[in-house]
Amino acid sequence: MTLSLTLACLWVVTAAVVAMLPMRYQYAPGIALLVAAVPLLVFLGREHNPWIVLAVLAAIISMFRRPLRVLVRHLRARL
């Protein structure tokens, strides 16, 4: 398994651990995971084909669907 896929698997395990925390303790690690997802996607894209990147992106969007909705709503209100 390549380094990028190993890091992606560790990202998923970390996200699962953060999800088990009480809600008030999820914010900071959740934001860190969301920020770390971008370079991880780029790294995956450089080592693998776009289908792997799309699958990982779908998983990230699935895990962060509510915070991403709030972020999009907030950005629309500002514009």
C-alpha positions in Angstrom: 0.0 0.0 0.0 1.3 3.4 -0.9 2.1 6.2 1.6 -0.9 8.3 0.5 -3.4 5.4 1.0 -1.9 4.7 4.4 -2.3 8.3 5.4 -5.8 8.3 4.1 -6.6 5.2 6.2 -5.1 6.9 9.3 -7.2 10.0 8.5 -10.4 7.9 8.5 -9.4 6.2 11.8 -8.7 9.6 13.4 -12.0 10.9 12.1 -13.8 7.9 13.7 -12.1 8.6 17.0 -13.0 12.3 16.9 -16.6 11.3 16.1 -16.8 9.4 19.4 -15.8 12.5 21.4 -18.6 14.6 23.0 -19.8 17.3 20.6 -18.1 20.2 22.4 -14.7 18.5 21.9 -15.2 17.7 18.2 -14.8 21.2 16.8 -11.0 21.8 16.9 -10.0 18.3 15.8 -12.8 18.3 13.1 -11.5 21.6 11.6 -8.0 20.2 11.7 -9.2 17.0 9.9 -11.0 19.1 7.3 -7.9 21.3 6.6 -5.7 18.2 6.5 -8.0 16.6 3.9 -7.0 19.0 1.2 -3.3 18.2 1.0 -4.2 14.5 1.5 -6.4 14.7 -1.6 -3.6 16.4 -3.6 -1.1 13.7 -2.4 -3.5 11.0 -3.4 -4.1 12.6 -6.8 -0.4 12.7 -7.5 0.1 9.0 -6.6 -3.1 7.5 -7.9 -5.8 8.0 -10.5 -8.6 10.5 -10.2 -11.2 7.8 -9.3 -9.4 7.2 -6.0 -9.5 10.9 -5.3 -13.2 11.1 -6.1 -13.9 8.1 -3.8 -12.0 9.8 -1.0 -13.6 13.1 -1.7 -17.0 11.5 -1.5 -16.1 10.0 1.9 -14.9 13.3 3.2 -18.1 15.1 2.0 -20.1 12.3 3.6 -18.4 12.7 7.0 -18.5 16.5 7.0 -21.9 17.0 5.2 -23.5 19.1 8.0 -20.5 21.3 8.8 -19.9 21.9 5.0 -23.6 22.8 4.6 -23.2 25.4 7.4 -20.0 26.7 5.8 -21.7 27.1 2.4 -24.7 28.8 3.9 -22.4 31.2 5.8 -20.4 32.0 2.7 -23.5 32.6 0.6 -24.8 35.0 3.3 -21.6 37.0 3.2 -21.7 37.3 -0.6 
